[in-house]
Amino acid sequence: MNAATVIRFVRTRREATVLAMLILVFLGLTFTSEFFLTGRNLSNVARQISVVGIVALGQALVIIAGGIDLSVGSVIGLSAVTGAIVSATTGMPSLGIVGAIGIGMAIGFTNGVLITKLRINPFITTLGTLSIARGAALLITNGNPQRFDNWAAFLGYGKIGGLPVQFILLVALTILVWLFATRTRWGRNVYAVGDNARAARLAGIDVAKTRILVFTVSGSLAGLGGLLLGGMLTNANPNLGLGYELDVIAAVILGGVALAGGRGSIGGVVIGAALIGLLRNAFVLLNVSGYWQTITIGLVVILAVGADSLNRRSEED
């Protein structure tokens, strides 16, 4: 493979570009911060990447299918407090896990039904459920944090073999979602629906069921993200996940998933989540104002979408 081939590959595969950026940021932090390679910091980075990465896996399926889910941040907050309250009320942490993932699944399913049956735009639908889920989390807790320190919280703060449990979950779920997207008929249907819904319908694909499925998966993974985030803090705050939708969508776009739908890789999404997590860690280690984090993530999203648009235009030309 010559240099021109490598350059063309990096230019046309955004995940390769993001991987190169990830390596550069990693090397930069290695030489600029003495705390970066410490075990405690790397463990924190792995946890930061895990929650965003897990939720981004579901968001990626939604965007590949031609939709978008803005409600994931609020679902994280509602799922966290639901898991904590159900665990405390029943005395059974296992039911707390079911409650957290179940409420996320229910909201995702509702999003899918509203979008496919009532034909409401995904942006408007999930913007509405974003507000409803956040309001519900504040209402049932009266705005107060809920203690969450039973064994179910181990999923958020625990380690197995020196690795955070939630990072192990991220690896396992990435493999499962990758197998689903690339090795199953339902996964191929997701790409077909996102590429051309009308053609997919004429080919016999049930477009409505496919879209309901991806929104349900997205809600379920956001519910799991809420459980992990609450467990990591041993405290379920109704405002948990505030603004997470931006990080999640940024990770998906950076990973090479086209906003127009129909294309994108699951591995790229995890690389995008890793870059977002590493950038946030860099701001902390380099003592940069937290306000710059939000500005930078927004700029990264705009640059990524701009690069995608230019690339698609050059392909069409």
C-alpha positions, 0 to 999 in steps of 0.5 A: 500500500503506497502513500497515496492509497493511505491518504485516500483511505484516511480521507474517505474513512472518517473513523481512520481520521478520528483514530489518528486524532485519538492517537495524537491526543493520547501522545500529546497528553502523555508528554504534557501531563504527568498524571495522564498515564496513572492507573487512576486517571486511565480508569476514569477515562475508561469510565467516561468513555464507557457511558457515552460509548454504550449510549452511542451504540444505540444512537448509531443504529437510530441515525443509520436508520435515518432518525435521531434520538435527542431524548437519551440524556434525559432518559439517563437521568430518569433511568438512574432515579428509577433504578435507585427508587425501585431498588430502595422500595422493593429491597431488591437491586435486581428489580432496580436494574430491570426498572432502569433499563425497562423505563428506557426501553419504554421511552424508546418504544414510545418514540418509535411508535410516535414516529412511525404511526403518527408520522411525527418528525424524529427531531420533534418527537424526541425533543418532546420526550427529552422534556417529559423524561427530565420533568418526570425525573424531577417530579418523582424525586422532588428534585432530590438525589436518590441514594444508590449504593447497593450491589447493582451500583457495582456495575457502575463503580466496580472492577473485574481484573483491574478493569471497570465493569462498565468498560467490560460491558462496553466491549461486550455490547460493541461486539453484540451490536456489531454482530447485529448490524453486520451479520443479521437480516435485521441489521441489514434492514437498518442500513437499507431503511436509512439509505432509502426507505421507499426502496426498502419498503418495496423490497418487502422490509417492514420499515415501521418495525425496523424504526421502532426496533432501533429506537427501543434499542437506543432507549434501552441502552440509555437506560443502562447508561443511567444505571451505570452513571448512577452506580458510578456516583453511588447517587442518582441525581434527576439531572444526571445525563444533562447534555449527554445527547450532545456527546453521544451524537458527536461520538456517532458523527465522529465515528463516521455515521452519516447524518443522512442515514444508510452508512456508518460503522459500529467500531467507528462509533466507539473510536468517536466516544473514546476521542470525546472522553479523551478530550474531556480528560485533557481539559481537566488535566491541563486545567482548561476552563470547563466552559471550553469543553462545551465550546470545543465539543460543539465545534467538533460536531460542526467540523465533523458534519461539514467534512461529511457534507464535503465528502458526500458532495465530492462523491456525488460529483 
